[in-house]
Structure formats: structure tokens, C-alpha cells
Amino acid sequence: MGSIPDMMFPVLGVGVLGLTTICIVAIVCWYKSRDKELQIQREMRLREMEHQQKMRELEVEREKAKAAQVHEGVV
């Protein structure tokens, strides 16, 4: 009976080492995935801000065109 626990130590050691390795790999993969997701979100925010700026510029152009039409109609 005393020899069974002695034989379990190497098996448990390998099991713990394997589980630790799996956990480390999972954490690294999660970190890389999260980093990529944050990068994509930053790019999307930048594109959205550029789009909003362009829409503001187009709105100004439209207002100028409207004002020019009104001015031409009055003259």
C-alpha cells in the first residue's frame, strides 16, 4: 500500500506540469486574441470618426449650395 502513493508522485507531477502548460498557452492565446480585438476596435473608431468628419464636411457643402441657390433666386 505504501508504494502506490510513491508511484503517483511522478504521474501527478507530469499531470500538473501538463495542466500548467495548457493554462499558460490558453492565457497567451486569450491575450493575443484580446489584443487583436482591441486593435480592430481602435481601427473601427478611427474609421467612424473619419466618416463623421466627412459627413460634416458634406453637410457644410450642402448648406453652401443651398445658400448659393437661394442667393441666385433672390438676385
N, CA, C and O atoms as a GROMACS GRO file, in nm:
protein
  300
    1MET      N    1   0.081  -0.119   0.000
    1MET     CA    2   0.000   0.000   0.000
    1MET      C    3   0.086   0.126   0.000
    1MET      O    4   0.048   0.227  -0.060
    2GLY      N    5   0.198   0.123   0.065
    2GLY     CA    6   0.284   0.239   0.073
    2GLY      C    7   0.347   0.273  -0.060
    2GLY      O    8   0.387   0.388  -0.081
    3SER      N    9   0.358   0.177  -0.151
    3SER     CA   10   0.425   0.204  -0.278
    3SER      C   11   0.334   0.271  -0.381
    3SER      O   12   0.384   0.334  -0.474
    4ILE      N   13   0.204   0.259  -0.367
    4ILE     CA   14   0.112   0.321  -0.463
    4ILE      C   15   0.123   0.474  -0.459
    4ILE      O   16   0.136   0.535  -0.565
    5PRO      N   17   0.118   0.539  -0.342
    5PRO     CA   18   0.134   0.685  -0.342
    5PRO      C   19   0.271   0.726  -0.395
    5PRO      O   20   0.282   0.830  -0.460
    6ASP      N   21   0.375   0.646  -0.368
    6ASP     CA   22   0.507   0.680  -0.421
    6ASP      C   23   0.508   0.677  -0.574
    6ASP      O   24   0.579   0.755  -0.636
    7MET      N   25   0.431   0.589  -0.633
    7MET     CA   26   0.425   0.579  -0.779
    7MET      C   27   0.340   0.691  -0.839
    7MET      O   28   0.354   0.724  -0.956
    8MET      N   29   0.251   0.748  -0.758
    8MET     CA   30   0.162   0.852  -0.807
    8MET      C   31   0.232   0.988  -0.820
    8MET      O   32   0.189   1.072  -0.899
    9PHE      N   33   0.339   1.010  -0.744
    9PHE     CA   34   0.407   1.138  -0.749
    9PHE      C   35   0.456   1.175  -0.890
    9PHE      O   36   0.433   1.287  -0.934
   10PRO      N   37   0.524   1.084  -0.960
   10PRO     CA   38   0.567   1.122  -1.097
   10PRO      C   39   0.448   1.148  -1.191
   10PRO      O   40   0.451   1.239  -1.273
   11VAL      N   41   0.344   1.067  -1.176
   11VAL     CA   42   0.225   1.084  -1.261
   11VAL      C   43   0.159   1.219  -1.230
   11VAL      O   44   0.122   1.293  -1.322
   12LEU      N   45   0.144   1.249  -1.103
   12LEU     CA   46   0.085   1.377  -1.064
   12LEU      C   47   0.172   1.494  -1.108
   12LEU      O   48   0.122   1.597  -1.152
   13GLY      N   49   0.304   1.476  -1.097
   13GLY     CA   50   0.396   1.582  -1.140
   13GLY      C   51   0.383   1.612  -1.288
   13GLY      O   52   0.377   1.728  -1.329
   14VAL      N   53   0.377   1.507  -1.369
   14VAL     CA   54   0.360   1.524  -1.513
   14VAL      C   55   0.223   1.585  -1.543
   14VAL      O   56   0.210   1.670  -1.631
   15GLY      N   57   0.122   1.540  -1.472
   15GLY     CA   58  -0.013   1.594  -1.491
   15GLY      C   59  -0.020   1.742  -1.458
   15GLY      O   60  -0.079   1.820  -1.533
   16VAL      N   61   0.039   1.781  -1.346
   16VAL     CA   62   0.039   1.922  -1.306
   16VAL      C   63   0.119   2.005  -1.406
   16VAL      O   64   0.077   2.115  -1.442
   17LEU      N   65   0.233   1.953  -1.450
   17LEU     CA   66   0.315   2.024  -1.548
   17LEU      C   67   0.238   2.042  -1.680
   17LEU      O   68   0.242   2.149  -1.740
   18GLY      N   69   0.170   1.938  -1.723
   18GLY     CA   70   0.090   1.945  -1.845
   18GLY      C   71  -0.024   2.044  -1.832
   18GLY      O   72  -0.051   2.123  -1.923
   19LEU      N   73  -0.091   2.041  -1.717
   19LEU     CA   74  -0.202   2.133  -1.693
   19LEU      C   75  -0.153   2.278  -1.687
   19LEU      O   76  -0.219   2.368  -1.738
   20THR      N   77  -0.038   2.299  -1.625
   20THR     CA   78   0.021   2.432  -1.619
   20THR      C   79   0.054   2.482  -1.759
   20THR      O   80   0.026   2.598  -1.792
   21THR      N   81   0.113   2.396  -1.840
   21THR     CA   82   0.147   2.433  -1.978
   21THR      C   83   0.022   2.470  -2.057
   21THR      O   84   0.020   2.570  -2.129
   22ILE      N   85  -0.082   2.390  -2.042
   22ILE     CA   86  -0.208   2.418  -2.113
   22ILE      C   87  -0.266   2.552  -2.068
   22ILE      O   88  -0.314   2.629  -2.151
   23CYS      N   89  -0.261   2.579  -1.939
   23CYS     CA   90  -0.312   2.707  -1.887
   23CYS      C   91  -0.232   2.825  -1.942
   23CYS      O   92  -0.289   2.927  -1.980
   24ILE      N   93  -0.100   2.811  -1.945
   24ILE     CA   94  -0.016   2.920  -1.996
   24ILE      C   95  -0.046   2.946  -2.143
   24ILE      O   96  -0.059   3.061  -2.184
   25VAL      N   97  -0.056   2.840  -2.222
   25VAL     CA   98  -0.087   2.855  -2.365
   25VAL      C   99  -0.224   2.919  -2.383
   25VAL      O  100  -0.242   3.005  -2.470
   26ALA      N  101  -0.321   2.878  -2.302
   26ALA     CA  102  -0.455   2.935  -2.313
   26ALA      C  103  -0.454   3.084  -2.279
   26ALA      O  104  -0.520   3.163  -2.346
   27ILE      N  105  -0.379   3.122  -2.176
   27ILE     CA  106  -0.372   3.263  -2.136
   27ILE      C  107  -0.305   3.346  -2.246
   27ILE      O  108  -0.352   3.455  -2.278
   28VAL      N  109  -0.197   3.293  -2.302
   28VAL     CA  110  -0.127   3.366  -2.409
   28VAL      C  111  -0.218   3.381  -2.531
   28VAL      O  112  -0.223   3.488  -2.592
   29CYS      N  113  -0.289   3.275  -2.568
   29CYS     CA  114  -0.381   3.282  -2.682
   29CYS      C  115  -0.493   3.382  -2.655
   29CYS      O  116  -0.530   3.459  -2.744
   30TRP      N  117  -0.547   3.381  -2.533
   30TRP     CA  118  -0.652   3.476  -2.498
   30TRP      C  119  -0.599   3.619  -2.505
   30TRP      O  120  -0.667   3.708  -2.556
   31TYR      N  121  -0.479   3.641  -2.455
   31TYR     CA  122  -0.420   3.775  -2.457
   31TYR      C  123  -0.401   3.824  -2.600
   31TYR      O  124  -0.434   3.938  -2.632
   32LYS      N  125  -0.348   3.738  -2.687
   32LYS     CA  126  -0.328   3.776  -2.827
   32LYS      C  127  -0.462   3.806  -2.894
   32LYS      O  128  -0.474   3.902  -2.970
   33SER      N  129  -0.561   3.723  -2.866
   33SER     CA  130  -0.693   3.743  -2.924
   33SER      C  131  -0.754   3.874  -2.877
   33SER      O  132  -0.811   3.948  -2.956
   34ARG      N  133  -0.742   3.902  -2.750
   34ARG     CA  134  -0.795   4.026  -2.693
   34ARG      C  135  -0.724   4.148  -2.751
   34ARG      O  136  -0.786   4.250  -2.780
   35ASP      N  137  -0.592   4.137  -2.766
   35ASP     CA  138  -0.514   4.246  -2.823
   35ASP      C  139  -0.559   4.274  -2.967
   35ASP      O  140  -0.574   4.390  -3.007
   36LYS      N  141  -0.581   4.168  -3.043
   36LYS     CA  142  -0.627   4.185  -3.181
   36LYS      C  143  -0.766   4.249  -3.184
   36LYS      O  144  -0.793   4.335  -3.268
   37GLU      N  145  -0.853   4.207  -3.093
   37GLU     CA  146  -0.988   4.263  -3.086
   37GLU      C  147  -0.982   4.413  -3.052
   37GLU      O  148  -1.054   4.493  -3.112
   38LEU      N  149  -0.897   4.450  -2.958
   38LEU     CA  150  -0.883   4.592  -2.923
   38LEU      C  151  -0.828   4.673  -3.038
   38LEU      O  152  -0.870   4.787  -3.060
   39GLN      N  153  -0.734   4.616  -3.114
   39GLN     CA  154  -0.679   4.685  -3.231
   39GLN      C  155  -0.788   4.708  -3.335
   39GLN      O  156  -0.796   4.816  -3.394
   40ILE      N  157  -0.871   4.608  -3.357
   40ILE     CA  158  -0.980   4.621  -3.454
   40ILE      C  159  -1.078   4.728  -3.407
   40ILE      O  160  -1.127   4.807  -3.488
   41GLN      N  161  -1.108   4.731  -3.277
   41GLN     CA  162  -1.199   4.833  -3.225
   41GLN      C  163  -1.141   4.974  -3.244
   41GLN      O  164  -1.214   5.067  -3.278
   42ARG      N  165  -1.010   4.988  -3.222
   42ARG     CA  166  -0.946   5.119  -3.243
   42ARG      C  167  -0.957   5.161  -3.389
   42ARG      O  168  -0.987   5.277  -3.419
   43GLU      N  169  -0.933   5.067  -3.480
   43GLU     CA  170  -0.943   5.097  -3.623
   43GLU      C  171  -1.086   5.135  -3.660
   43GLU      O  172  -1.108   5.228  -3.739
   44MET      N  173  -1.182   5.064  -3.605
   44MET     CA  174  -1.323   5.095  -3.636
   44MET      C  175  -1.361   5.233  -3.582
   44MET      O  176  -1.431   5.308  -3.650
   45ARG      N  177  -1.314   5.268  -3.461
   45ARG     CA  178  -1.342   5.400  -3.407
   45ARG      C  179  -1.280   5.508  -3.495
   45ARG      O  180  -1.342   5.612  -3.520
   46LEU      N  181  -1.158   5.484  -3.541
   46LEU     CA  182  -1.091   5.581  -3.628
   46LEU      C  183  -1.168   5.599  -3.758
   46LEU      O  184  -1.189   5.712  -3.803
   47ARG      N  185  -1.211   5.488  -3.818
   47ARG     CA  186  -1.289   5.497  -3.942
   47ARG      C  187  -1.421   5.570  -3.919
   47ARG      O  188  -1.464   5.650  -4.002
   48GLU      N  189  -1.484   5.543  -3.804
   48GLU     CA  190  -1.610   5.610  -3.775
   48GLU      C  191  -1.589   5.761  -3.759
   48GLU      O  192  -1.669   5.840  -3.808
   49MET      N  193  -1.481   5.800  -3.692
   49MET     CA  194  -1.452   5.942  -3.676
   49MET      C  195  -1.424   6.007  -3.811
   49MET      O  196  -1.469   6.119  -3.836
   50GLU      N  197  -1.350   5.938  -3.897
   50GLU     CA  198  -1.324   5.991  -4.031
   50GLU      C  199  -1.455   6.006  -4.109
   50GLU      O  200  -1.474   6.105  -4.180
   51HIS      N  201  -1.543   5.908  -4.095
   51HIS     CA  202  -1.671   5.912  -4.164
   51HIS      C  203  -1.755   6.030  -4.114
   51HIS      O  204  -1.814   6.103  -4.194
   52GLN      N  205  -1.758   6.049  -3.983
   52GLN     CA  206  -1.834   6.161  -3.928
   52GLN      C  207  -1.778   6.294  -3.975
   52GLN      O  208  -1.854   6.387  -4.004
   53GLN      N  209  -1.647   6.305  -3.983
   53GLN     CA  210  -1.585   6.428  -4.032
   53GLN      C  211  -1.625   6.454  -4.176
   53GLN      O  212  -1.658   6.566  -4.214
   54LYS      N  213  -1.622   6.349  -4.256
   54LYS     CA  214  -1.660   6.364  -4.397
   54LYS      C  215  -1.807   6.403  -4.409
   54LYS      O  216  -1.843   6.485  -4.494
   55MET      N  217  -1.892   6.344  -4.325
   55MET     CA  218  -2.034   6.378  -4.330
   55MET      C  219  -2.055   6.525  -4.290
   55MET      O  220  -2.138   6.594  -4.350
   56ARG      N  221  -1.979   6.573  -4.190
   56ARG     CA  222  -1.989   6.715  -4.152
   56ARG      C  223  -1.947   6.804  -4.269
   56ARG      O  224  -2.012   6.905  -4.297
   57GLU      N  225  -1.839   6.768  -4.335
   57GLU     CA  226  -1.791   6.846  -4.450
   57GLU      C  227  -1.895   6.848  -4.561
   57GLU      O  228  -1.918   6.952  -4.622
   58LEU      N  229  -1.957   6.733  -4.587
   58LEU     CA  230  -2.061   6.728  -4.690
   58LEU      C  231  -2.182   6.812  -4.651
   58LEU      O  232  -2.244   6.875  -4.736
   59GLU      N  233  -2.215   6.812  -4.523
   59GLU     CA  234  -2.327   6.893  -4.476
   59GLU      C  235  -2.298   7.042  -4.497
   59GLU      O  236  -2.386   7.117  -4.537
   60VAL      N  237  -2.176   7.084  -4.469
   60VAL     CA  238  -2.136   7.224  -4.492
   60VAL      C  239  -2.146   7.257  -4.640
   60VAL      O  240  -2.196   7.363  -4.677
   61GLU      N  241  -2.096   7.166  -4.723
   61GLU     CA  242  -2.104   7.188  -4.869
   61GLU      C  243  -2.249   7.201  -4.914
   61GLU      O  244  -2.283   7.286  -4.996
   62ARG      N  245  -2.336   7.116  -4.858
   62ARG     CA  246  -2.477   7.120  -4.894
   62ARG      C  247  -2.541   7.252  -4.853
   62ARG      O  248  -2.617   7.312  -4.928
   63GLU      N  249  -2.508   7.296  -4.732
   63GLU     CA  250  -2.562   7.424  -4.685
   63GLU      C  251  -2.512   7.539  -4.773
   63GLU      O  252  -2.588   7.632  -4.802
   64LYS      N  253  -2.386   7.534  -4.814
   64LYS     CA  254  -2.332   7.637  -4.904
   64LYS      C  255  -2.406   7.636  -5.037
   64LYS      O  256  -2.440   7.742  -5.091
   65ALA      N  257  -2.431   7.517  -5.089
   65ALA     CA  258  -2.502   7.506  -5.216
   65ALA      C  259  -2.644   7.559  -5.203
   65ALA      O  260  -2.692   7.628  -5.292
   66LYS      N  261  -2.710   7.528  -5.092
   66LYS     CA  262  -2.845   7.580  -5.068
   66LYS      C  263  -2.843   7.732  -5.061
   66LYS      O  264  -2.928   7.799  -5.120
   67ALA      N  265  -2.747   7.785  -4.988
   67ALA     CA  266  -2.736   7.929  -4.974
   67ALA      C  267  -2.710   7.994  -5.110
   67ALA      O  268  -2.764   8.101  -5.140
   68ALA      N  269  -2.628   7.932  -5.192
   68ALA     CA  270  -2.599   7.985  -5.325
   68ALA      C  271  -2.724   7.983  -5.412
   68ALA      O  272  -2.748   8.077  -5.488
   69GLN      N  273  -2.805   7.876  -5.402
   69GLN     CA  274  -2.928   7.869  -5.480
   69GLN      C  275  -3.026   7.978  -5.437
   69GLN      O  276  -3.089   8.043  -5.520
   70VAL      N  277  -3.039   7.996  -5.306
   70VAL     CA  278  -3.129   8.099  -5.254
   70VAL      C  279  -3.082   8.237  -5.299
   70VAL      O  280  -3.163   8.322  -5.339
   71HIS      N  281  -2.952   8.257  -5.292
   71HIS     CA  282  -2.895   8.386  -5.333
   71HIS      C  283  -2.918   8.412  -5.482
   71HIS      O  284  -2.948   8.524  -5.522
   72GLU      N  285  -2.902   8.308  -5.565
   72GLU     CA  286  -2.925   8.322  -5.709
   72GLU      C  287  -3.072   8.349  -5.738
   72GLU      O  288  -3.105   8.425  -5.829
   73GLY      N  289  -3.159   8.288  -5.662
   73GLY     CA  290  -3.303   8.309  -5.681
   73GLY      C  291  -3.347   8.449  -5.642
   73GLY      O  292  -3.441   8.503  -5.700
   74VAL      N  293  -3.282   8.508  -5.544
   74VAL     CA  294  -3.316   8.642  -5.498
   74VAL      C  295  -3.265   8.745  -5.597
   74VAL      O  296  -3.333   8.844  -5.623
   75VAL      N  297  -3.149   8.724  -5.652
   75VAL     CA  298  -3.088   8.823  -5.743
   75VAL      C  299  -3.158   8.817  -5.873
   75VAL      O  300  -3.124   8.890  -5.965
   0.00000   0.00000   0.00000
